[in-house]
């Protein structure tokens, strides 16, 4: 791992993490390695990524070759330099490395028709503030609710949401990035 890309604590800088994740192929490498034991041959990895990029199975030979070359020459050496994967150029194998722990927190995938957790909590906060303001302004329906009950309901909404969020991450991330096999 290059010393310029790691802090004294041994973790990657945010700039390096964003640089790693801004490229689709590097993200595909990391998500593809989540299966089995977190290790794949370069050939298998390039076939998986070429299939994802083209939507054809098998992907055209020229696309598989292009992916293979770009992974070998550019993307895997970069990920290896940052300690995110270990790339054995002789055996042509790729394995998740310790640096994946720094990157995985940034890998939350939000489908196009969904909202991120940040947006969810922002919306929940806006709803809570609107309800508190409505109660303070004596809006008939809201002001009929006991203030202690209102705050209890809001507190429970945040607590249940945070618990669900935490448990969901615990379920997803170990499957994606478990290197203990």
N, C-alpha and C positions, 0 to 999 in steps of 0.2 A: 504494500500500500504506500502510496506516495505521502511523504510527510507534509506536503503543502495542502493536501486534501483532508487531512485529519487534524483535529484539535489535539491538545495535550492529553485529554481524557480518552483518546482513541475513538472518538465518534466523528462521523462525517459532518461537515458544515452543511447548513441548509442550502447554500448555493450549489454545492456539489450534488446534494440529493435532488434538487430541482433539475440540475443539468442531466443527471442520470435518467430521471423519470420523464423528461420532456420528449424523449424519443420513443415512438411506438414500438419499435423492435426491441429496445432494452426493456420496456415494460412487459412485452410479450415473453421475453426470456425469463423474467422473474416470475410471472404467473404460470408459465409452462413448467417451471422447475418445482412447482408446489406438489405435483403428483409423485407417486412412488416414494423414492427416498431422497428427493431433492437433487437428483443427479440425472443427467442425460448425456447421450453422445451428441456431438455437434451435428452429425447427420440427422438424427431423430429430431433434434431441436429445430433445425432449419426446415425440415419437412412439416412439422407442426405449425411453425410460424408462416410458412408459405401457404399452407392450407387456410389458415385464419385470414391472411391478407387477400387471397383470391376467392375464397369461398368454394373452391374446387378441391375434390379429394380423389385422386392425388392432384396436387397443384402442378401446373405445367413445369417441365424440366428446367426451362430457362429461368423461371421464377425461383425454383428451389435452389438452383446454382447461384443466383444473385443473392439470395438470402444467406446462403452458406458463406459466400465470400465476404459479405458485409459483416456478418457475425464474427468470422475468423479474423478479419483484418482490423475492424473498428470497434464494434460493440463489446465483444467479450474481453478484449484487452483493457478497455476502459473500465468495465465492471470489475475486472480482476485487480487493476491498479487501485481502485477504491476499496477493495476488500469485500465487495458485495457477493462475488462469486469467486471460485477457484477454477481457472481455466488451464487445463493441462494440454498444451499445444502439441505434445508428442502423441498422447493417447486420444486426443480430440474429445475430451470429456469436460463437462461443465457441472459444477456442484455449488450449491448455496454455501456461502461463507458467513463468518461472524457479522460482517457489515450489514447483512440483511436486516438485522434488528433495528438499525438506524433508519432504514428505508421503509420498512413495512408499515409504520404509522402513517406514512404519506400515501399509501396505496389503497385507501378506501375508495371503493368503486361505487359511484352513484349513477344508476341507470338514467338515461336521457329523460324519462318521464317521471322521475322521482326527485325528491329534494334531499339535500345533504343534511347531516345532523345539525350543522351550524344554523342552517335556515330553519330547521324544525324548532330548535331552542329559541331562536330569535322570534319566531311566530308565537310560540308559547309565552314568551315574555311579554310580547305586545298584547296578547289576549289577557294575561294576568293584569297588566297595567290598565287596560281598558275596563276590566271588571272592577278593579279598585277605584278607578276614577268615577265609574258609573255609580258605585256604592256611595262614594263621598258626595256625589252630586244628587243623591236621593232619587235616582231613576227608579220608578215604582217596582218593577219586577226584581231588580238586583238589590235594592235597599231592603226588601222584605227578608232577604237572607241574613242570618246572624253573621256578623263580621268574623267571629271565630271559626264558624263553619266555612265561610268563604276562603279564609286564609288556609285552613286545613285542606280544603279541596285543591287549592292551588299548589300547596306544598306537596301533597300526594301526587299531583300530576307531574311535577318536576321529579320527584323521587322515583316514581314508576318509570318515567321516560329514561332517566339516567340509568336505572337498573337494567332496563331492557337494552339500552345502548351498550352498556358494559358487557352483558351476557352475550349479545350478538357478536361483539368483537372477539370475545373469548372463544366463541364457537368457530368463527371464520378464520381468524389469523393463524391459530396453530395448524389448521389443515393446510393453509397456504405455505407456511414458512417453517414447519417443524423439521429440524435437522437431526433429531435424536434417533431416527431409524437406522 
